[in-house]
Amino acid sequence: MTAAMSLTESIDTSRVIHRRYAVLLLYGLSAFWGVGQVVSPNNPLLYIASAIAFATSATLWFSIDRRILAKPRLPVLQLLFFFTWPAASLIHLLASRGLRGFGYWLLHSVGMFMTMCVTFFPAMLLLHWFGILDLDALNEM
């Protein structure tokens, strides 16, 4: 019985680690999005690729979290989550964790926005410093 319990604990531990990797992937995509907005603004391919990557990583987090919580992972829920992940993540966190879930959602929303800003502004200043981006021309518009 002890071996089975340790196997179960190791599976749960690996799922928690994979859930953290999914969250780190969301933050990494947020950093990429911040730099991408400076390097290639108004690029439709970047918008589509980023939207698909964000939705996929958020759905991966949702799937792992449902598995950790021992809740059923219906394919229709995963598809619905994929297309509505910002609102669906709030609903999932409220349903699974109560008011604390809203705090997690708000914390990570602000965190991903700040990650995007922290990468956007240094990238913009570096491109200006290298002479690739003319900030004075942007002020004249």
N, C-alpha and C positions, 0 to 999 in steps of 0.2 A: 504494500500500500504506500510505503514511503517513496518508492521509486516512481510510482504513478503520480504522486503528488508533486515530486520534484520535476517530473516531466511537464506536468500542467503548469507549474510555476515558471519553468523556463520558457514555455510557449507564451504565457501571458507577458513575461518580461520582454521577449522578442517582439511581441505585438506592440507593446508600449514604446519600444525603441523605434519600430517602424512608423508608429504614429508621430513620434517626434521628428523623424526624417521627413515625413510628409509636411509637417508644419515648417521645418527648415526649408524645404523646397518652395513653399509658398513665399517665404521671406526672400529667398534667392531670386525667385521670379519677380518679386516686387523691386528688388535692386536692379535686376536686368531691365525692367520696365522703365525705371527712372533714367538709366543711361540711354536706353533706346529712344526715349522721347527727345533727347538732345541730339543724338547722333543721326537719327533718321526720323524726323517729325513727319507726320501725315503719310506714313507708309502703311497702306492697307494690309500688306502681307504680315508686317510686324503686329498689327492690331489683331488679325485673325489668329496668328500663331500664339500670341500671348494670351488671348482669350481661351483658346483651346488648352493651352498649358495650365493656366490658372484653374479652369474647370476640371481638368483631369486630376491635378494634384489635390484640389479640394475634395473631389469625389473619392480619391484614394484615402484621404484622411477620414472621410465619413465612413467608408467601408471598414477600415481598420477599427475605428472607434465603435461602430456597431458590433463588430466581432468581439471586442474587449468587453463591452457591456452585455454580451450574450443575448443580443436582440436579433431578430431575423433580418436578413439583408435581401429584401425583395428587389429583383432587377428593375422593376418599375420605379422604386424609390431611388435607386442609383441614377437612373436616367433623368428623373425629375430633379434630383440634386445637381446633376451635371449642368442642366440648363438654367437653374435658378439658385446657384450655390451661395451668393451673398445672403439672400433672404432665407434660404433653406438651412444654412448653417446656424443662423439665429434661432430658427424654429427647432432644429435638432438640439441645440445646446439648452434652450429653455425647457424642452420636453425631457431631456435626460439629466440635467443638473439643476433645474429650477432657476432662481434668480442669480445664483452664482454663474450660471451659463451665460447670462446677459453680460456679466462682468468680464468673463473670458472673451466673449465676442467683441465687446467694446475695446478691451485691451489690445487684442490682436488686430482689430481694424485700425486703431491709432498707430500701433506698432508697424504695420505694413505701410501705412501712409508715410510715417516718419522715415522708414527705410527707403522708400521711393524718393523722398525729398533729400535725404542724406546722400544719395547717389546722384540725383539730378543736378544739384547745384555745384558740387565739385567737378562733375563732368562738363558742365556748361563753362565753368571758369577755366578748366584745362583747355577746352577747345578754343576759348577766347585767347588764352595765353599763347597757344601755338599758332594763332592767326587763322584758324579754320572758321571760327564763328565771329561775326562782327556784331557786337552788342549795341554799338552806336546806331547801326542801321535799323535795329529792332526798335529803338526809341523813337525814330523818325516816323514810323508807320502809324 
